[in-house]
Amino acid sequence: MRSILDWHTDFNPPIFMKIRVYYEDTDAGGIVYHTNYIKYCERARSEVFFEKDMKPLENHTSGFVVRNIKADFLATSTLGDILTVTSKILTLKSSSLILLQEVWKEEIKVFSMEILLVYIDRGKPRRIPDDFKEIFAEF
């Protein structure tokens, strides 16, 4: 299994975001509810845009939608844990992209997913705007 510390050897390292686990994130057993890992990854994707005073959409009729998710739940997290979400582009096409997003607790990979996102406008696939592609170049 690859450690978060191994990413430094990659040509294009992933974007990082830290998240703390709160009580509201846990289930009755005291562990993070499984869907929250997907939420954490969405926050990390959006934060890249927010940090540049942008939103991941051009207007109220456009934006990225999830076409497919392949998710692996590998370990658990509990109240108070500090998690690191990494995001790395695997494929970038004209109207879609595939990201590898992982959630780490220190050096333990807790969650991993490949997500296919499609950019749409008025419900139809559309070319990803150039300024968005510039942001993705950082991935």
Backbone hydrogen bonds in HBPLUS format (Angstrom, degrees):
<---DONOR---> <-ACCEPTOR-->    atom                        ^
c    i                          cat <-CA-CA->   ^        H-A-AA   ^      H-
h    n   atom  resd res      DA  || num        DHA   H-A  angle D-A-AA Bond
n    s   type  num  typ     dist DA aas  dist angle  dist       angle   num
A0006-ASP N   A0003-SER O   2.94 MM   3  5.38 157.9  1.99 113.0 119.9     1
A0007-TRP N   A0004-ILE O   3.45 MM   3  5.89 162.1  2.48 108.7 113.2     2
A0009-THR N   A0006-ASP O   3.19 MM   3  6.09 172.3  2.19 127.2 129.4     3
A0010-ASP N   A0007-TRP O   2.90 MM   3  5.44 164.3  1.92 121.7 127.0     4
A0015-ILE N   A0087-SER O   2.91 MM  72  5.18 154.0  1.98 149.8 149.2     5
A0087-SER N   A0015-ILE O   2.96 MM  72  5.18 143.0  2.10 140.7 150.7     6
A0017-MET N   A0085-VAL O   2.93 MM  68  5.11 128.4  2.20 138.4 151.8     7
A0085-VAL N   A0017-MET O   2.71 MM  68  5.11 168.9  1.72 158.2 161.1     8
A0019-ILE N   A0083-LEU O   2.78 MM  64  5.09 154.0  1.84 147.8 152.8     9
A0083-LEU N   A0019-ILE O   2.66 MM  64  5.09 174.4  1.66 166.5 164.7    10
A0021-VAL N   A0081-ASP O   2.87 MM  60  5.36 155.1  1.93 156.2 163.6    11
A0080-GLY N   A0021-VAL O   2.88 MM  59  5.04 164.1  1.91 135.4 138.1    12
A0025-ASP N   A0022-TYR O   2.86 MM   3  5.38 152.9  1.94 115.6 124.4    13
A0026-THR N   A0023-TYR O   3.06 MM   3  5.54 163.5  2.09 116.9 122.1    14
A0033-TYR N   A0025-ASP O   2.94 MM   8  6.22 164.3  1.96 156.2 157.4    15
A0027-ASP N   A0031-ILE O   2.79 MM   4  5.74 148.1  1.89 154.1 159.4    16
A0030-GLY N   A0027-ASP O   2.91 MM   3  5.35 164.7  1.93 118.0 122.4    17
A0032-VAL N   A0077-SER O   2.87 MM  45  5.53 151.2  1.96 145.5 149.6    18
A0036-ASN N   A0033-TYR O   2.93 MM   3  5.71 150.5  2.02 126.2 134.8    19
A0037-TYR N   A0034-HIS O   3.30 MM   3  5.95 150.4  2.40 114.3 120.3    20
A0038-ILE N   A0035-THR O   3.14 MM   3  5.41 124.9  2.46 102.9 115.5    21
A0039-LYS N   A0035-THR O   3.19 MM   4  6.60 151.9  2.28 144.2 152.4    22
A0040-TYR N   A0036-ASN O   2.80 MM   4  6.07 156.8  1.86 151.7 157.4    23
A0041-CYS N   A0037-TYR O   3.09 MM   4  6.35 153.7  2.17 142.3 148.7    24
A0042-GLU N   A0038-ILE O   3.03 MM   4  6.33 151.7  2.11 144.6 152.3    25
A0043-ARG N   A0039-LYS O   2.95 MM   4  6.24 159.4  2.00 154.2 159.5    26
A0044-ALA N   A0040-TYR O   3.03 MM   4  6.33 153.8  2.10 145.3 152.3    27
A0045-ARG N   A0041-CYS O   3.01 MM   4  6.33 155.7  2.07 148.6 154.6    28
A0046-SER N   A0042-GLU O   2.95 MM   4  6.20 166.2  1.97 155.4 158.7    29
A0047-GLU N   A0043-ARG O   2.82 MM   4  5.91 153.8  1.89 149.4 157.1    30
A0049-PHE N   A0046-SER O   2.97 MM   3  5.47 128.0  2.25 111.0 123.1    31
A0050-PHE N   A0046-SER O   3.00 MM   4  6.33 164.3  2.03 151.9 156.9    32
A0051-GLU N   A0047-GLU O   2.88 MM   4  5.92 156.8  1.94 150.9 154.7    33
A0052-LYS N   A0049-PHE O   2.89 MM   3  5.32 148.8  1.99 111.2 121.2    34
A0054-MET N   A0049-PHE O   3.02 MM   5  5.01 157.5  2.07 134.7 135.3    35
A0053-ASP N   A0050-PHE O   2.96 MM   3  4.91 156.3  2.02 115.0 114.0    36
A0062-SER N   A0059-ASN O   3.26 MM   3  5.58 168.9  2.28 114.3 117.6    37
A0122-ARG N   A0061-THR O   2.85 MM  61  5.19 160.7  1.89 139.6 144.7    38
A0063-GLY N   A0120-ILE O   2.98 MM  57  5.60 144.5  2.11 152.9 156.0    39
A0120-ILE N   A0063-GLY O   2.85 MM  57  5.60 169.5  1.86 157.5 158.6    40
A0065-VAL N   A0118-VAL O   2.86 MM  53  5.41 156.4  1.91 148.2 154.9    41
A0118-VAL N   A0065-VAL O   2.92 MM  53  5.41 161.8  1.95 154.4 159.6    42
A0067-ARG N   A0116-LEU O   2.82 MM  49  5.44 177.3  1.82 164.5 163.6    43
A0116-LEU N   A0068-ASN O   2.87 MM  48  5.12 166.5  1.89 150.3 154.7    44
A0070-LYS N   A0114-GLU O   2.91 MM  44  5.24 158.3  1.95 153.3 159.9    45
A0114-GLU N   A0070-LYS O   2.96 MM  44  5.24 149.6  2.06 142.5 150.7    46
A0072-ASP N   A0112-SER O   2.74 MM  40  5.22 153.6  1.81 162.0 168.1    47
A0112-SER N   A0072-ASP O   2.99 MM  40  5.22 153.6  2.06 148.5 154.8    48
A0074-LEU N   A0110-VAL O   2.73 MM  36  4.90 147.5  1.83 139.4 145.2    49
A0075-ALA N   A0110-VAL O   3.15 MM  35  4.46 144.4  2.28 128.3 122.4    50
A0081-ASP N   A0078-THR O   3.04 MM   3  5.83 165.3  2.06 145.1 148.2    51
A0084-THR N   A0104-TRP O   2.87 MM  20  5.07 159.0  1.91 144.9 151.9    52
A0104-TRP N   A0084-THR O   2.80 MM  20  5.07 158.8  1.84 145.3 152.7    53
A0086-THR N   A0102-GLU O   2.79 MM  16  5.21 160.8  1.82 151.7 158.5    54
A0102-GLU N   A0086-THR O   2.98 MM  16  5.21 149.1  2.07 135.2 144.9    55
A0088-LYS N   A0100-LEU O   2.93 MM  12  5.22 145.7  2.04 142.9 153.7    56
A0100-LEU N   A0088-LYS O   2.76 MM  12  5.22 166.0  1.78 158.3 162.8    57
A0090-LEU N   A0098-ILE O   2.76 MM   8  5.46 170.9  1.77 156.0 158.3    58
A0091-THR N   A0098-ILE O   3.29 MM   7  5.03 160.4  2.33 133.2 135.9    59
A0098-ILE N   A0091-THR O   2.84 MM   7  5.03 156.0  1.89 141.2 147.1    60
A0093-LYS N   A0096-SER O   2.78 MM   3  5.19 168.3  1.80 162.1 162.9    61
A0128-ILE N   A0094-SER O   2.68 MM  34  5.95 167.6  1.69 162.7 161.8    62
A0119-TYR N   A0095-SER O   2.86 MM  24  5.46 168.4  1.88 153.8 157.4    63
A0097-LEU N   A0117-LEU O   2.95 MM  20  5.45 149.6  2.04 150.4 158.4    64
A0117-LEU N   A0097-LEU O   2.88 MM  20  5.45 167.6  1.90 167.1 169.6    65
A0099-LEU N   A0115-ILE O   2.99 MM  16  5.36 158.2  2.04 148.2 152.4    66
A0115-ILE N   A0099-LEU O   2.96 MM  16  5.36 155.2  2.02 147.0 155.2    67
A0101-GLN N   A0113-MET O   2.87 MM  12  5.40 169.5  1.88 164.0 167.4    68
A0113-MET N   A0101-GLN O   2.82 MM  12  5.40 151.0  1.90 157.5 166.3    69
A0103-VAL N   A0111-PHE O   2.82 MM   8  4.98 160.8  1.86 140.6 143.4    70
A0110-VAL N   A0103-VAL O   2.76 MM   7  5.53 156.7  1.81 152.6 160.3    71
A0111-PHE N   A0103-VAL O   3.26 MM   8  4.98 157.2  2.31 135.8 137.3    72
A0105-LYS N   A0108-ILE O   2.80 MM   3  5.16 163.0  1.83 152.6 157.1    73
A0108-ILE N   A0105-LYS O   2.98 MM   3  5.16 165.0  2.01 124.6 127.8    74
A0126-ARG N   A0119-TYR O   2.85 MM   7  5.74 156.7  1.91 150.2 147.8    75
A0121-ASP N   A0124-LYS O   2.88 MM   3  5.47 152.2  1.96 149.0 154.5    76
A0124-LYS N   A0121-ASP O   3.18 MM   3  5.47 167.1  2.20 111.7 115.7    77
A0132-PHE N   A0129-PRO O   3.03 MM   3  5.35 130.9  2.28 104.6 117.8    78
A0133-LYS N   A0129-PRO O   3.09 MM   4  6.50 151.3  2.17 147.9 156.7    79
A0134-GLU N   A0130-ASP O   3.00 MM   4  6.34 144.2  2.13 147.0 156.6    80
A0135-ILE N   A0131-ASP O   3.35 MM   4  6.59 148.8  2.46 132.1 138.8    81
A0135-ILE N   A0132-PHE O   3.04 MM   3  5.09 116.8  2.46  95.4 110.5    82
A0136-PHE N   A0132-PHE O   2.95 MM   4  6.33 155.0  2.01 149.4 156.8    83
A0137-ALA N   A0133-LYS O   2.99 MM   4  6.23 129.4  2.26 138.0 150.7    84
A0137-ALA N   A0134-GLU O   3.21 MM   3  5.13 134.6  2.42  92.1 104.5    85
A0138-GLU N   A0135-ILE O   3.07 MM   3  5.71 157.4  2.12 115.2 121.5    86
A0139-PHE N   A0136-PHE O   2.93 MM   3  5.28 149.8  2.02 110.1 119.2    87
